[in-house]
């Protein structure tokens, strides 16, 4: 009889121990799940923050071309007049000085390439000249852009004129160049701010103080 009671008590103790072990296992499993969830949230949040700060290139959109902001001083190549239509040779392209024709090119944004001998003479009179390398429909687009920019330029004070010329020009490696006599600013797109600033700084700085 005593042995039976002892056995029954041991069974109850074993069952209680088993229950305690199962609870401990469940608590340990739940604790591990919570730790894993927090780890995922922390890592995921860090990854999301990095993604937002450093989005992949395909989500960043097209990058703006690099714009050169420093005007270059170009060595002077002279200023002799030659007969209209004569072949011209210049050491630097695009030229901002050198031999040129006797007639300056009137102000305007020209849709087709104009002779460099004429617009170099315009530079000599203090004009600002924009030349751009293009092909096909791109030429019309760039001409439209530069025409809009020209419309915003102020008249210079000496002669009350907008002394500005723009023309396609293929004999250069840069995409777009803004020129004054012996000065050049290169850029990869029609930047209205840079062109306007260059115009204000260098208009009427040619060799001849003429309209």
N, CA and C of each residue as an Amber inpcrd file, in Angstrom:
protein
   633
   0.8230000  -1.1990000   0.0000000   0.0000000   0.0000000   0.0000000
   0.8580000   1.2500000   0.0000000   1.8670000   1.2440000   0.9150000
   2.7800000   2.3880000   0.9800000   3.5530000   2.5120000  -0.3150000
   3.9180000   1.3780000  -0.8670000   4.6770000   1.4020000  -2.1340000
   3.8310000   1.9870000  -3.2420000   2.5390000   1.7310000  -3.2510000
   1.6550000   2.2690000  -4.2780000   1.5380000   3.7700000  -4.1850000
   1.4070000   4.2690000  -2.9320000   1.3290000   5.7070000  -2.7580000
   2.6170000   6.3870000  -3.2120000   3.7250000   5.7450000  -2.8540000
   5.0210000   6.3020000  -3.2400000   5.1590000   6.3720000  -4.7520000
   4.7000000   5.3280000  -5.4330000   4.7770000   5.2840000  -6.8910000
   3.8810000   6.3670000  -7.5120000   2.6670000   6.5090000  -6.9650000
   1.7460000   7.5210000  -7.4990000   2.3170000   8.9220000  -7.3210000
   2.9660000   9.1410000  -6.1440000   3.5710000  10.4570000  -5.9000000
   4.6820000  10.7350000  -6.8880000   5.4680000   9.7130000  -7.1810000
   6.5820000   9.8850000  -8.1230000   6.0680000  10.2020000  -9.5300000
   4.9540000   9.5460000  -9.8910000   4.3520000   9.7990000 -11.2000000
   3.9130000  11.2440000 -11.3020000   3.2790000  11.7720000 -10.2040000
   2.8420000  13.1590000 -10.2140000   4.0240000  14.1180000 -10.3270000
   5.0890000  13.7640000  -9.5950000   6.2990000  14.6100000  -9.6670000
   6.8890000  14.6080000 -11.0740000   6.9130000  13.4280000 -11.6890000
   7.4530000  13.3280000 -13.0580000   6.6000000  14.1300000 -14.0330000
   5.2560000  14.0560000 -13.8560000   4.3670000  14.8030000 -14.7480000
   4.5750000  16.3080000 -14.5750000   4.7160000  16.7070000 -13.2710000
   4.9370000  18.1440000 -13.0190000   6.2640000  18.6040000 -13.6360000
   7.2920000  17.7810000 -13.5040000   8.5990000  18.1260000 -14.0830000
   8.4990000  18.2280000 -15.6030000   7.7200000  17.3050000 -16.2010000
   7.5450000  17.3420000 -17.6570000   6.8310000  18.6150000 -18.0850000
   5.7950000  18.9980000 -17.2790000   5.0650000  20.2270000 -17.6040000
   5.9900000  21.4340000 -17.5150000   6.8120000  21.4600000 -16.4520000
   7.7410000  22.5840000 -16.2750000   8.7250000  22.6440000 -17.4370000
   9.2400000  21.4680000 -17.8760000  10.1770000  21.4330000 -19.0030000
   9.5170000  21.9510000 -20.2690000   8.2500000  21.5500000 -20.5290000
   7.5390000  22.0020000 -21.7330000   7.3300000  23.5150000 -21.7140000
   6.9620000  24.0410000 -20.5040000   6.8030000  25.4910000 -20.3890000
   8.1160000  26.2220000 -20.6690000   9.2110000  25.6660000 -20.1170000
  10.5230000  26.2890000 -20.3270000  10.9000000  26.2560000 -21.8030000
  10.5920000  25.1260000 -22.4540000  10.8990000  25.0250000 -23.8780000
  10.0700000  26.0210000 -24.6980000   8.7710000  26.1400000 -24.3310000
   7.9040000  27.0880000 -25.0520000   8.3910000  28.5150000 -24.8470000
   8.7430000  28.8550000 -23.5860000   9.2200000  30.2020000 -23.2930000
  10.5280000  30.4900000 -24.0470000  11.4200000  29.4750000 -24.0800000
  12.6880000  29.6620000 -24.7890000  12.4450000  29.8640000 -26.2840000
  11.4980000  29.0550000 -26.8420000  11.1820000  29.1880000 -28.2640000
  10.5740000  30.5500000 -28.5500000   9.6400000  30.9980000 -27.7120000
   9.0330000  32.3150000 -27.9080000  10.0700000  33.4340000 -27.7900000
  10.9870000  33.2730000 -26.8100000  12.0280000  34.2750000 -26.6280000
  12.9220000  34.3470000 -27.8670000  13.2550000  33.1960000 -28.4270000
  14.0850000  33.1680000 -29.6410000  13.3540000  33.7950000 -30.8280000
  12.0400000  33.5590000 -30.8980000  11.2550000  34.1620000 -31.9820000
  11.2630000  35.6790000 -31.8570000  11.0590000  36.1640000 -30.6030000
  11.0630000  37.6160000 -30.3780000  12.4130000  38.2160000 -30.7460000
  13.4920000  37.5410000 -30.3220000  14.8470000  38.0310000 -30.6470000
  15.0510000  38.0560000 -32.1520000  14.5930000  36.9930000 -32.8260000
  14.7510000  36.9280000 -34.2850000  13.9590000  38.0450000 -34.9690000
  12.7380000  38.3050000 -34.4750000  11.9100000  39.3670000 -35.0680000
  12.5810000  40.7230000 -34.8960000  13.0960000  40.9830000 -33.6910000
  13.7840000  42.2490000 -33.4530000  15.0280000  42.3800000 -34.3350000
  15.7480000  41.2650000 -34.4910000  16.9430000  41.3020000 -35.3340000
  16.5740000  41.6240000 -36.7810000  15.4850000  40.9980000 -37.2510000
  15.0370000  41.2630000 -38.6220000  14.6190000  42.7220000 -38.7770000
  13.8900000  43.2400000 -37.7680000  13.4430000  44.6230000 -37.8390000
  14.6150000  45.5900000 -37.8300000  15.6000000  45.3050000 -36.9780000
  16.7740000  46.1860000 -36.9040000  17.5590000  46.1460000 -38.2030000
  17.8280000  44.9250000 -38.6850000  18.5830000  44.8020000 -39.9320000
  17.7930000  45.3510000 -41.1090000  16.4920000  45.0500000 -41.1290000
  15.6580000  45.5560000 -42.2180000  15.5620000  47.0640000 -42.1970000
  15.4080000  47.6330000 -40.9830000  15.3520000  49.0890000 -40.8810000
  16.6490000  49.7320000 -41.3270000  17.7810000  49.1180000 -40.9280000
  19.0660000  49.6430000 -41.3800000  19.2220000  49.5390000 -42.8840000
  18.7870000  48.3990000 -43.4200000  18.8610000  48.2320000 -44.8690000
  17.9680000  49.2190000 -45.6060000  16.7570000  49.4470000 -45.0490000
  15.8420000  50.4100000 -45.6750000  16.4260000  51.8090000 -45.6400000
  17.0210000  52.1810000 -44.4900000  17.6400000  53.5060000 -44.3780000
  18.7680000  53.6590000 -45.3860000  19.6050000  52.6270000 -45.5150000
  20.7020000  52.6840000 -46.4940000  20.1420000  52.7920000 -47.9120000
  19.0650000  52.0450000 -48.1810000  18.4440000  52.0820000 -49.5110000
  17.9120000  53.4770000 -49.8250000  17.2930000  54.1200000 -48.8000000
  16.7520000  55.4540000 -49.0310000  17.8510000  56.4810000 -49.2320000
  18.9380000  56.3430000 -48.4710000  20.0470000  57.2940000 -48.5970000
  20.8630000  57.0310000 -49.8580000  21.0020000  55.7470000 -50.2150000
  21.8080000  55.3780000 -51.3850000  20.9780000  54.5270000 -52.3360000
  20.0100000  55.1220000 -53.0150000  19.1730000  54.3380000 -53.9300000
  19.9870000  53.7740000 -55.0750000  19.6020000  52.6070000 -55.5820000
  20.3280000  52.0520000 -56.7260000  20.2430000  52.9680000 -57.9250000
  21.2090000  52.8390000 -58.8100000  21.3350000  53.7690000 -59.9350000
  20.0970000  53.7890000 -60.8200000  19.3950000  52.6290000 -60.9490000
  18.2460000  52.6140000 -61.8500000  17.0590000  53.3920000 -61.2900000
  17.1080000  53.7370000 -59.9690000  16.0470000  54.5420000 -59.3870000
  16.4170000  56.0080000 -59.2440000  17.6680000  56.3430000 -59.5200000
  18.1260000  57.7070000 -59.3200000  17.7660000  58.6330000 -60.4650000
  17.3670000  58.0940000 -61.5900000  17.0580000  58.9240000 -62.7480000
  18.3370000  59.3470000 -63.4430000  18.2090000  60.0090000 -64.5910000
  19.3910000  60.4160000 -65.3430000  20.1920000  61.4580000 -64.5810000
  21.5050000  61.3030000 -64.5890000  22.3680000  62.2660000 -63.9300000
  22.5910000  63.4570000 -64.8410000  22.7650000  64.6180000 -64.2250000
  23.0250000  65.8130000 -65.0030000  24.4620000  65.7920000 -65.5210000
  24.6300000  66.1940000 -66.7450000  25.9910000  66.2580000 -67.2540000
  26.8300000  67.2250000 -66.4450000  28.1230000  66.9230000 -66.4340000
  29.0280000  67.8140000 -65.7330000  29.1350000  69.1240000 -66.4940000
  28.9860000  70.2300000 -65.7540000  29.0560000  71.5500000 -66.3710000
  30.3370000  72.2270000 -65.9140000  31.1230000  72.7000000 -66.8790000
  32.3670000  73.3780000 -66.5590000  32.0650000  74.8520000 -66.2990000
  32.4740000  75.3270000 -65.1420000  32.0850000  76.6680000 -64.7410000
  33.2120000  77.6920000 -64.8520000  34.4280000  77.2730000 -65.1850000
  35.5460000  78.2160000 -65.2310000  35.7910000  78.6770000 -66.6630000
  35.7960000  80.0040000 -66.8530000  36.1160000  80.5460000 -68.1730000
  37.6140000  80.4030000 -68.4180000  37.9620000  79.9670000 -69.6140000
  39.3610000  79.7670000 -69.9810000  39.8970000  81.0000000 -70.6840000
  41.1540000  81.3270000 -70.4300000  41.8450000  82.3660000 -71.1930000
  42.5910000  81.6890000 -72.3360000  42.2780000  82.0680000 -73.5630000
  42.8340000  81.4340000 -74.7510000  43.9100000  82.3460000 -75.3590000
  45.0750000  81.7900000 -75.6770000  46.1280000  82.6180000 -76.2790000
  45.6410000  83.3100000 -77.5520000  45.9650000  84.5850000 -77.6690000
  45.5190000  85.3710000 -78.8140000  46.2360000  84.9180000 -80.0860000
  45.4730000  84.7860000 -81.1860000  46.0260000  84.3400000 -82.4630000
  46.0500000  85.4550000 -83.5060000  45.9170000  86.6970000 -83.0640000
  45.9780000  87.7980000 -84.0150000  44.6040000  88.2970000 -84.3960000
  44.5820000  89.2680000 -85.3180000  43.3080000  89.9080000 -85.6690000
  43.3100000  90.4570000 -87.0890000  44.0680000  89.8300000 -87.9740000
  44.1510000  90.3300000 -89.3510000  42.8710000  90.0410000 -90.1170000
  42.4860000  90.9980000 -90.9860000  41.3460000  90.7930000 -91.8790000
  41.8250000  90.1210000 -93.1570000  41.0510000  89.1610000 -93.6230000
  41.3480000  88.4740000 -94.8810000  40.0920000  88.5190000 -95.7380000
  40.2440000  88.2120000 -97.0010000  39.1120000  88.2640000 -97.9340000
  38.0350000  87.2590000 -97.5360000  36.7750000  87.6820000 -97.6910000
  35.6520000  86.7840000 -97.4040000  35.8050000  85.4870000 -98.1830000
  35.5660000  84.3840000 -97.5210000  35.6500000  83.0800000 -98.1700000
  37.0310000  82.4600000 -98.1480000  38.0470000  83.2200000 -97.7330000
  39.4000000  82.6630000 -97.6650000  39.4530000  81.5560000 -96.6090000
  40.2410000  80.4980000 -96.8460000  40.3750000  79.4500000 -95.8270000
  41.0530000  80.0050000 -94.5720000  40.5730000  79.5880000 -93.4300000
  41.1090000  80.0660000 -92.1570000  41.6920000  78.8980000 -91.3670000
  42.8190000  79.1310000 -90.7490000  43.4630000  78.1090000 -89.9230000
  43.6770000  78.7020000 -88.5320000  43.1870000  77.9940000 -87.5230000
  43.3430000  78.4570000 -86.1540000  43.9410000  77.3370000 -85.3080000
  44.8150000  77.7030000 -84.3990000  45.4580000  76.7120000 -83.5350000
  44.4740000  76.1320000 -82.5290000  43.5560000  76.9570000 -82.0610000
  42.6140000  76.5090000 -81.0310000  41.2090000  76.4320000 -81.6200000
  40.5020000  75.3780000 -81.2710000  39.1110000  75.2150000 -81.6790000
  38.2200000  75.0650000 -80.4600000  37.1530000  75.8300000 -80.3970000
  36.7230000  76.8520000 -81.3570000  37.5710000  78.1150000 -81.2110000
  37.7770000  78.8510000 -82.3030000  38.6140000  80.0510000 -82.2230000
  37.9000000  81.1950000 -81.5080000  38.6560000  81.9420000 -80.7360000
  38.1150000  83.1450000 -80.1050000  38.9570000  84.3680000 -80.4670000
  39.8200000  84.2150000 -81.4600000  40.6060000  85.3050000 -82.0200000
  41.2030000  84.7690000 -83.3200000  42.0220000  85.5750000 -83.9790000
  42.6850000  85.1160000 -85.1940000  42.1840000  85.8120000 -86.4480000
  42.7490000  85.4010000 -87.5820000  42.3460000  85.9790000 -88.8690000
  40.8430000  85.8160000 -89.0670000  40.2090000  86.8410000 -89.6660000
  38.7670000  86.7740000 -89.8570000  38.3680000  87.6620000 -91.0290000
  37.0930000  87.5410000 -91.4100000  36.5830000  88.2750000 -92.5630000
  36.2380000  89.7170000 -92.1780000  36.0200000  90.5290000 -93.1930000
  35.8190000  91.9570000 -92.9690000  34.4530000  92.3430000 -92.4470000
  33.4820000  91.4270000 -92.4940000  32.1140000  91.7590000 -92.0760000
  31.7350000  90.9660000 -90.8360000  31.3810000  91.6350000 -89.7340000
  30.9220000  90.8890000 -88.5560000  29.5440000  90.2830000 -88.7930000
  29.2690000  89.2210000 -88.0930000  27.9490000  88.5800000 -88.1900000
  26.9640000  89.3190000 -87.2940000  25.8250000  89.7450000 -87.8420000
  24.8300000  90.4460000 -87.0120000  24.3090000  89.5550000 -85.8850000
  23.8000000  90.1880000 -84.8410000  23.2600000  89.4500000 -83.7010000
  22.1380000  88.5100000 -84.1450000  22.0820000  87.3440000 -83.5180000
  21.0240000  86.3940000 -83.8260000  21.3980000  84.9860000 -83.4250000
  20.3830000  84.1250000 -83.3190000  20.5820000  82.6980000 -83.0650000
  20.3140000  81.9810000 -84.3860000  21.3790000  81.5880000 -85.0660000
  21.2780000  81.0530000 -86.4320000  21.0670000  79.5370000 -86.3970000
  20.0910000  79.0370000 -87.1620000  19.8160000  77.5940000 -87.1530000
  20.8210000  76.7860000 -87.9640000  21.5540000  77.4300000 -88.8620000
  22.5590000  76.7400000 -89.6660000  23.9240000  77.3600000 -89.4160000
  24.9680000  76.5910000 -89.6720000  26.3300000  77.0260000 -89.3700000
  26.7030000  78.2700000 -90.1710000  27.2670000  79.2470000 -89.4720000
  27.7170000  80.4970000 -90.0890000  29.2410000  80.5050000 -90.1660000
  29.8150000  81.2020000 -91.1590000  31.2760000  81.2060000 -91.3130000
  31.9810000  81.7550000 -90.0740000  32.9730000  81.0290000 -89.6100000
  33.6970000  81.4740000 -88.4190000  34.3930000  82.8030000 -88.6580000
  34.7930000  83.0680000 -89.9030000  35.4470000  84.3370000 -90.1970000
  34.5790000  85.5350000 -89.8890000  33.2450000  85.3700000 -89.9820000
  32.3250000  86.4680000 -89.6670000  32.0880000  86.6030000 -88.1710000
  31.8470000  85.4660000 -87.4770000  31.5590000  85.6160000 -86.0440000
  32.8090000  85.8950000 -85.2120000  34.0020000  85.5880000 -85.7240000
  35.2200000  86.0330000 -85.0350000  35.3020000  87.5580000 -85.0740000
  34.8950000  88.1300000 -86.2140000  34.8440000  89.5960000 -86.2950000
  33.8260000  90.1490000 -85.2920000  32.7150000  89.4400000 -85.0950000
  31.7410000  89.8640000 -84.0700000  32.3870000  89.8460000 -82.6830000
  33.1870000  88.8140000 -82.4050000  33.9050000  88.7710000 -81.1300000
  34.8050000  89.9970000 -80.9770000  35.4410000  90.3790000 -82.0620000
  36.3310000  91.5370000 -82.0170000  35.5640000  92.8030000 -81.6330000
  34.2820000  92.8550000 -81.9900000  33.4400000  94.0080000 -81.6510000
  32.8110000  93.8960000 -80.2640000  33.1980000  92.8650000 -79.5130000
  32.6750000  92.7270000 -78.1520000  31.4460000  91.8660000 -78.0240000
  31.1090000  91.1350000 -79.0830000  29.9590000  90.2240000 -79.0110000
  30.3120000  88.9820000 -78.1860000  29.2820000  88.3260000 -77.7030000
  29.3890000  86.9950000 -77.1220000  28.8350000  86.0110000 -78.1500000
  29.5770000  84.9330000 -78.3890000  29.1880000  83.9440000 -79.3990000
  29.0760000  82.5710000 -78.7420000  27.9450000  81.9150000 -78.9600000
  27.7610000  80.5260000 -78.5250000  27.8460000  79.6280000 -79.7490000
  28.7560000  78.6700000 -79.7010000  28.8630000  77.6740000 -80.7780000
  28.5590000  76.3040000 -80.1740000  27.8950000  75.4520000 -80.9610000
  27.5150000  74.1480000 -80.4390000  27.6330000  73.0930000 -81.5320000
  28.1250000  71.9300000 -81.1140000  28.3060000  70.7940000 -82.0260000
  27.0470000  69.9350000 -81.9600000  26.4660000  69.6190000 -83.1140000
  25.1920000  68.9070000 -83.1190000  25.0120000  68.1590000 -84.4360000
  23.9620000  67.3620000 -84.4810000  23.6150000  66.6680000 -85.7200000
  22.1090000  66.4090000 -85.7350000  21.5340000  66.3870000 -86.9350000
  20.1200000  66.0510000 -87.0980000  19.1830000  66.9670000 -86.3400000
  18.1580000  66.3390000 -85.7430000  17.1270000  67.1060000 -85.0300000
  17.6810000  67.8110000 -83.8020000  18.8140000  67.3290000 -83.2970000
  19.4190000  67.9620000 -82.1270000  19.7610000  69.4230000 -82.4040000
  20.1500000  69.7280000 -83.6330000  20.5280000  71.1060000 -83.9740000
  19.3480000  72.0520000 -83.7770000  18.1670000  71.6420000 -84.2290000
  16.9820000  72.4820000 -84.0730000  16.6370000  72.6670000 -82.5980000
  16.8090000  71.6140000 -81.8000000  16.5140000  71.7010000 -80.3720000
  17.4690000  72.6740000 -79.6740000  18.7680000  72.5630000 -79.9640000
  19.7450000  73.4580000 -79.3510000  19.5370000  74.8970000 -79.8220000
  19.1760000  75.0710000 -81.0810000  18.9050000  76.4160000 -81.5840000
  17.7120000  77.0250000 -80.8570000  16.6900000  76.2230000 -80.6080000
  15.5150000  76.7160000 -79.8920000  15.8870000  77.1260000 -78.4600000
  16.7320000  76.3270000 -77.8330000  17.1530000  76.6430000 -76.4680000
  17.9500000  77.9420000 -76.4180000  18.9110000  78.0800000 -77.3240000
  19.7740000  79.2580000 -77.2720000  19.0020000  80.5070000 -77.6920000
  18.0100000  80.3360000 -78.5580000  17.1610000  81.4700000 -78.9420000
  16.3690000  81.9710000 -77.7270000  15.8830000  81.0410000 -76.9150000
  15.1490000  81.4230000 -75.7060000  16.0760000  82.1350000 -74.7230000
  17.3030000  81.6620000 -74.6210000  18.2720000  82.3040000 -73.7290000
  18.5840000  83.7090000 -74.2190000  18.7700000  83.8610000 -75.5150000
  19.0770000  85.1800000 -76.0760000  17.9700000  86.1790000 -75.7460000
  16.7260000  85.7170000 -75.7460000  15.5870000  86.6040000 -75.4800000
  15.6060000  87.1560000 -74.0560000  16.3610000  86.5140000 -73.1530000
  16.4150000  86.9780000 -71.7650000  17.5890000  87.9170000 -71.5060000
  18.5100000  88.0430000 -72.4610000  19.7140000  88.8380000 -72.2270000
  19.4090000  90.3330000 -72.3010000  20.0240000  91.1150000 -71.4480000
  19.7850000  92.5530000 -71.4690000  20.5870000  93.2330000 -72.5770000
  20.1180000  94.3840000 -73.0020000  20.9060000  95.1840000 -73.9370000
  22.1110000  95.7570000 -73.2010000  23.2760000  95.7170000 -73.8730000
  24.4620000  96.2760000 -73.2200000  24.3580000  97.8060000 -73.2570000
  24.9930000  98.4800000 -72.3110000  24.7290000  99.9150000 -72.1420000
  25.3450000 100.8270000 -73.2010000  26.4440000 100.4130000 -73.8190000
  27.1430000 101.3300000 -74.7240000  26.3500000 101.6330000 -75.9850000
  25.7900000 100.5800000 -76.5940000  25.1100000 100.7530000 -77.8750000
  23.6470000 100.3200000 -77.8160000  23.1980000  99.9530000 -76.6190000
  21.8170000  99.5310000 -76.4070000  21.4290000  98.3920000 -77.3520000
  22.3000000  97.3920000 -77.4220000  22.0670000  96.2240000 -78.2690000
  22.3140000  94.9500000 -77.4630000  21.6780000  93.8610000 -77.9010000
  22.0270000  92.5370000 -77.3910000  23.1120000  91.9980000 -78.3210000
  24.3480000  92.0550000 -77.8960000  25.4790000  91.6740000 -78.7530000
  25.7590000  90.1830000 -78.5430000  24.9770000  89.3790000 -79.2620000
  24.9850000  87.9370000 -79.0220000  24.7500000  87.2100000 -80.3390000
  25.5630000  86.1890000 -80.5790000  25.4430000  85.3450000 -81.7700000
  25.5010000  83.8860000 -81.3310000  24.6920000  83.0440000 -81.9550000
  24.7560000  81.6000000 -81.7080000  24.6780000  80.8750000 -83.0440000
  25.4960000  79.8430000 -83.1870000  25.5410000  79.1140000 -84.4520000
  26.0840000  77.7040000 -84.2410000  25.5970000  76.7300000 -85.0030000
  26.2440000  75.4210000 -84.9690000  27.6870000  75.5320000 -85.4580000
  28.5550000  74.6720000 -84.9130000  29.9650000  74.6670000 -85.3170000
  30.5170000  73.2690000 -85.0070000  30.9440000  72.5710000 -86.0270000
  31.2910000  71.1660000 -85.8560000  32.7750000  70.9180000 -85.5860000
  33.6440000  71.8820000 -85.8730000  35.0920000  71.6470000 -85.8270000
  35.6530000  71.8340000 -84.4190000  35.0460000  71.1720000 -83.4420000
  35.5450000  71.2540000 -82.0650000  35.1410000  69.9890000 -81.3300000
  35.8160000  69.7150000 -80.2340000  35.5140000  68.5020000 -79.4670000
  34.5070000  68.7580000 -78.3570000  34.5080000  69.9670000 -77.7890000
  33.5320000  70.2780000 -76.7510000  32.1340000  70.3480000 -77.3360000
  31.1190000  70.1300000 -76.5060000  29.7380000  70.1380000 -76.9760000
  29.2450000  71.5530000 -77.2370000  29.4470000  72.4230000 -76.2650000
  28.9840000  73.8030000 -76.3560000  30.0830000  74.7070000 -75.8070000
  30.3320000  75.8020000 -76.4790000  31.3100000  76.7710000 -75.9870000
  30.7260000  78.1710000 -76.0880000  30.9310000  78.9560000 -75.0420000
  30.5400000  80.3600000 -75.0350000  31.8280000  81.1680000 -75.1560000
  31.8630000  82.0710000 -76.1250000  33.1050000  82.7570000 -76.4730000
  32.9830000  84.2710000 -76.3220000  34.0630000  84.8720000 -75.8650000
  34.3320000  86.2970000 -76.0090000  35.7440000  86.3640000 -76.5960000
  36.2180000  87.5520000 -76.8960000  37.5730000  87.6540000 -77.4660000
  38.5810000  87.1040000 -76.4550000  39.2850000  86.0340000 -76.8440000
  40.2980000  85.3580000 -76.0220000  39.7420000  84.6960000 -74.7630000
  38.4230000  84.4880000 -74.7160000  37.8090000  83.8210000 -73.5700000
  36.8890000  82.7020000 -74.0430000  36.7960000  81.6550000 -73.2480000
  35.9600000  80.5020000 -73.6180000  35.4420000  79.8170000 -72.3680000
  34.1840000  79.4580000 -72.4110000  33.5920000  78.6600000 -71.3410000
  32.8950000  77.4640000 -71.9800000  33.3360000  76.2570000 -71.5980000
  32.7790000  75.0260000 -72.1670000  31.6810000  74.4800000 -71.2680000
  30.7140000  73.8400000 -71.8860000  29.6510000  73.1860000 -71.1290000
  29.0570000  72.0540000 -71.9640000  28.3250000  71.1950000 -71.3040000
  27.7390000  70.0340000 -71.9680000  26.2520000  70.1860000 -72.2320000
  25.6660000  71.2870000 -71.7530000  24.2650000  71.5730000 -72.0380000
  24.0940000  73.0850000 -72.0310000  22.9840000  73.5420000 -72.6220000
  22.7050000  74.9740000 -72.6670000  22.2820000  75.4420000 -71.2770000
  23.2190000  75.9890000 -70.5450000  22.9690000  76.4500000 -69.1890000
  22.6980000  77.9510000 -69.2160000  21.4490000  78.3210000 -69.0350000
  21.0720000  79.7320000 -69.1340000  21.8120000  80.5910000 -68.1250000
  21.9570000  80.0930000 -66.8910000  22.6300000  80.8710000 -65.8640000
  24.0770000  81.1630000 -66.2170000  24.7980000  80.1430000 -66.6930000
  26.2050000  80.3280000 -67.0420000  26.3660000  81.2410000 -68.2510000
  25.5080000  81.0390000 -69.2490000  25.5980000  81.8670000 -70.4530000
  25.2910000  83.3250000 -70.1140000  24.2680000  83.5560000 -69.3030000
  23.9110000  84.9220000 -68.9150000  25.0310000  85.5750000 -68.1160000
  25.6280000  84.8110000 -67.1930000  26.7180000  85.3570000 -66.3820000
  27.9310000  85.6850000 -67.2520000  28.2330000  84.8030000 -68.1930000
  29.3620000  85.0350000 -69.0990000  29.0910000  86.2820000 -69.9430000
  27.8760000  86.4030000 -70.4480000  27.5000000  87.5660000 -71.2540000
  27.6850000  88.8600000 -70.4510000  27.1800000  88.8850000 -69.2380000
  27.2900000  90.0820000 -68.4020000  28.7510000  90.4280000 -68.1240000
  29.5590000  89.3980000 -67.9140000  30.9630000  89.6250000 -67.5640000
  31.7950000  90.0920000 -68.7520000  31.5330000  89.5670000 -69.9670000
  32.4730000  89.7840000 -71.0710000  31.9170000  90.5660000 -72.2610000
  30.6230000  90.9120000 -72.2740000  30.1170000  91.6740000 -73.4050000
  30.8580000  93.0140000 -73.4780000  31.1480000  93.4810000 -74.6950000
  31.8810000  94.7270000 -74.9480000  33.3400000  94.6630000 -74.5000000
  33.8900000  93.4510000 -74.3870000  35.2950000  93.3130000 -74.0320000
  36.1270000  92.8890000 -75.2450000  35.6700000  93.2460000 -76.4240000
  36.4310000  92.9340000 -77.6300000  37.5690000  93.9260000 -77.8660000
  38.2890000  93.7320000 -78.9550000  39.3990000  94.6340000 -79.2650000
  38.8990000  95.9820000 -79.7750000  37.7440000  95.9910000 -80.4160000
  37.2080000  97.2070000 -81.0170000  35.9150000  97.6150000 -80.3210000
  35.8430000  98.8320000 -79.9110000  34.6570000  99.3340000 -79.2200000
  33.6420000  99.8270000 -80.2430000  33.0100000  98.8480000 -80.8870000
  32.0910000  99.1270000 -81.9890000  30.8040000  98.3390000 -81.7950000
  29.6910000  98.7960000 -82.4040000  28.4240000  98.0440000 -82.3040000
  28.4890000  96.7560000 -83.1230000
